[in-house]
Amino acid sequence: MAVKPTLRDRRRLQTSREIQRAALSLALRHGHDAVTTEMIAAQAGISQRTFFNYYLNKDAAFVGTPLCFDDGTVAWFRASSGPLLADLLQALRQMLNGSDLDRGTGRLIDRLLGTAPDLLPIFYGSLKRLGDQIADLAVTRVGEDARPDARLLAEAMAHALADTLRIWANDDAMSADSIVDVAGAKLQVLRRLLGQV
């Protein structure tokens, strides 16, 4: 069971988002190379010291706080005995339900990546961390010997989720509740394509 966030947690999340939005807005206006941590702090209305309490550098601020599984989701997954893919998708659903997604920030990220594709590696770094977590969960079911296969599955899942998040950010008609369903459908398409090889 997820722990309810405290007022302090909510304030930290709000400040983190304000910093990220400031970084993304500045990068869209001036180009990401021209943006400095001083500019981001000023735009967000905080000190530079406060900026570094949240993010290591400006690239980290562009990406924002990475998605990750909480202890409750990990414990649920380990206790479950459902089909591997269904349970991994449910773990992603629980993670997203606890993450308080922000469509506006997603739009800014998508716009920035459209104008600055050289930033893709920093966003894929965040995606790799999520893939590592998915692979670690899968290994608890399939065993350490199957880690390469678990890693392959995890990378496909992380990419399907990232693609779906970009779609969701730009489609006001798409609900946050449907993100994992759409990502799961993308995986089924991949499965059918592999069956044709």
C-alpha positions as CSV (number, residue, x, y, z in Angstrom):
1,M,0.0,0.0,0.0
2,A,1.4,3.4,-1.0
3,V,2.2,5.9,1.8
4,K,0.2,9.1,1.5
5,P,2.5,12.0,0.8
6,T,3.0,14.6,3.5
7,L,2.6,18.3,3.1
8,R,6.4,18.5,3.0
9,D,6.5,15.9,0.2
10,R,3.9,17.8,-1.8
11,R,5.8,21.0,-1.4
12,R,9.0,19.3,-2.6
13,L,7.2,17.9,-5.6
14,Q,5.8,21.4,-6.4
15,T,9.2,23.1,-6.1
16,S,10.8,20.3,-8.2
17,R,8.2,20.8,-10.9
18,E,8.6,24.6,-10.9
19,I,12.3,24.2,-11.4
20,Q,11.8,21.7,-14.2
21,R,9.2,24.0,-15.9
22,A,11.5,26.9,-15.6
23,A,14.4,24.9,-17.1
24,L,12.3,23.7,-20.0
25,S,10.7,27.1,-20.7
26,L,14.2,28.8,-20.8
27,A,15.6,26.0,-23.0
28,L,12.7,26.5,-25.5
29,R,13.2,30.3,-25.4
30,H,17.0,30.6,-25.5
31,G,18.3,27.1,-26.6
32,H,19.4,24.6,-24.0
33,D,23.1,25.4,-24.4
34,A,22.5,29.0,-23.4
35,V,20.6,28.1,-20.2
36,T,22.5,28.2,-16.9
37,T,21.5,27.0,-13.4
38,E,21.5,30.7,-12.4
39,M,18.9,31.5,-15.0
40,I,16.8,28.5,-14.0
41,A,16.9,29.4,-10.3
42,A,16.0,33.1,-11.1
43,Q,13.1,32.0,-13.3
44,A,11.8,29.5,-10.6
45,G,12.1,32.2,-7.9
46,I,14.6,30.2,-5.8
47,S,18.3,30.5,-4.8
48,Q,20.9,28.6,-6.7
49,R,21.6,26.7,-3.5
50,T,18.0,25.5,-3.5
51,F,18.3,24.5,-7.1
52,F,21.2,22.2,-6.2
53,N,19.1,20.7,-3.4
54,Y,16.8,19.4,-6.1
55,Y,18.9,18.8,-9.2
56,L,22.6,18.0,-9.9
57,N,22.8,20.2,-13.0
58,K,20.6,21.8,-15.7
59,D,20.3,18.5,-17.7
60,A,18.8,16.8,-14.6
61,A,16.4,19.7,-14.3
62,F,15.3,19.2,-18.0
63,V,14.5,15.5,-17.3
64,G,12.9,16.1,-13.9
65,T,12.5,13.5,-11.1
66,P,12.8,10.1,-12.7
67,L,9.9,7.7,-12.4
68,C,10.6,4.8,-10.1
69,F,8.8,2.0,-8.3
70,D,8.0,2.5,-4.6
71,D,8.6,-0.2,-2.0
72,G,4.9,-1.0,-1.9
73,T,4.8,-1.7,-5.6
74,V,7.9,-3.9,-5.4
75,A,6.5,-5.8,-2.5
76,W,3.2,-6.3,-4.3
77,F,5.0,-7.6,-7.4
78,R,7.1,-10.0,-5.4
79,A,4.0,-11.4,-3.7
80,S,2.0,-11.7,-6.9
81,S,1.9,-14.9,-9.0
82,G,0.1,-13.6,-12.1
83,P,1.5,-13.7,-15.6
84,L,4.9,-11.8,-15.8
85,L,3.9,-9.2,-18.4
86,A,0.5,-8.5,-16.8
87,D,2.1,-8.0,-13.4
88,L,4.8,-5.8,-14.8
89,L,2.2,-3.6,-16.5
90,Q,0.3,-3.5,-13.2
91,A,3.5,-2.4,-11.5
92,L,3.8,0.4,-14.0
93,R,0.2,1.4,-13.5
94,Q,0.8,1.6,-9.7
95,M,3.9,3.7,-10.3
96,L,2.1,6.1,-12.5
97,N,-0.8,6.4,-10.2
98,G,1.6,7.5,-7.4
99,S,3.6,9.9,-9.6
100,D,1.1,12.7,-10.1
101,L,1.8,13.2,-13.8
102,D,1.7,16.7,-15.3
103,R,0.6,17.0,-18.9
104,G,1.9,20.5,-19.3
105,T,5.4,19.5,-18.3
106,G,5.2,16.5,-20.7
107,R,4.3,18.9,-23.5
108,L,7.3,21.1,-22.7
109,I,9.6,18.1,-22.8
110,D,8.1,16.9,-26.1
111,R,8.5,20.4,-27.7
112,L,12.1,20.6,-26.4
113,L,13.0,17.2,-27.8
114,G,11.5,18.3,-31.1
115,T,13.7,21.4,-31.3
116,A,16.8,19.8,-29.7
117,P,17.2,16.2,-30.6
118,D,20.7,16.3,-29.2
119,L,19.1,16.2,-25.7
120,L,17.6,12.7,-26.4
121,P,20.5,10.9,-24.7
122,I,19.8,12.6,-21.3
123,F,16.1,11.6,-21.6
124,Y,17.1,8.1,-22.6
125,G,19.4,7.9,-19.6
126,S,16.3,8.4,-17.4
127,L,14.5,5.7,-19.5
128,K,17.5,3.3,-18.9
129,R,17.0,3.7,-15.1
130,L,13.4,2.7,-15.4
131,G,14.3,-0.2,-17.7
132,D,16.8,-1.3,-15.0
133,Q,14.1,-1.3,-12.4
134,I,11.7,-3.3,-14.6
135,A,14.5,-5.8,-15.4
136,D,15.2,-6.2,-11.6
137,L,11.5,-6.9,-11.0
138,A,11.4,-9.4,-13.8
139,V,14.5,-11.2,-12.5
140,T,12.7,-11.9,-9.2
141,R,10.4,-14.1,-11.3
142,V,12.6,-15.6,-14.0
143,G,15.9,-15.8,-12.1
144,E,19.3,-14.2,-12.5
145,D,20.3,-16.5,-15.4
146,A,17.5,-14.9,-17.5
147,R,18.6,-11.3,-16.9
148,P,19.6,-10.7,-20.6
149,D,16.0,-11.6,-21.6
150,A,14.5,-9.7,-18.7
151,R,16.6,-6.7,-19.8
152,L,15.3,-6.9,-23.4
153,L,11.7,-7.1,-22.2
154,A,12.3,-4.2,-19.8
155,E,13.8,-2.0,-22.5
156,A,10.8,-2.6,-24.8
157,M,8.4,-1.8,-21.9
158,A,10.3,1.4,-21.0
159,H,10.3,2.6,-24.6
160,A,6.6,1.7,-25.0
161,L,5.8,3.7,-21.9
162,A,7.9,6.7,-23.0
163,D,6.3,6.8,-26.4
164,T,2.8,6.6,-24.8
165,L,3.7,9.4,-22.3
166,R,4.6,11.6,-25.3
167,I,1.3,10.8,-26.9
168,W,-0.6,11.5,-23.7
169,A,1.1,14.8,-23.2
170,N,-0.2,16.0,-26.5
171,D,-3.7,14.5,-26.5
172,D,-6.1,16.1,-24.0
173,A,-8.7,13.4,-24.8
174,M,-6.4,10.7,-23.5
175,S,-6.7,10.0,-19.8
176,A,-3.8,9.2,-17.6
177,D,-5.5,6.0,-16.6
178,S,-5.1,4.7,-20.2
179,I,-1.4,5.2,-20.5
180,V,-0.4,1.7,-19.4
181,D,-3.2,0.2,-21.5
182,V,-1.8,1.9,-24.6
183,A,1.8,1.0,-23.7
184,G,0.6,-2.6,-23.3
185,A,-1.1,-2.5,-26.7
186,K,2.2,-1.3,-28.2
187,L,3.9,-4.4,-26.7
188,Q,1.2,-6.7,-28.2
189,V,1.9,-5.1,-31.6
190,L,5.6,-5.9,-31.1
191,R,4.7,-9.4,-30.2
192,R,2.7,-9.9,-33.4
193,L,5.5,-8.4,-35.5
194,L,8.0,-10.8,-34.0
195,G,5.6,-13.7,-34.8
196,Q,5.8,-12.7,-38.4
197,V,9.6,-12.9,-38.6
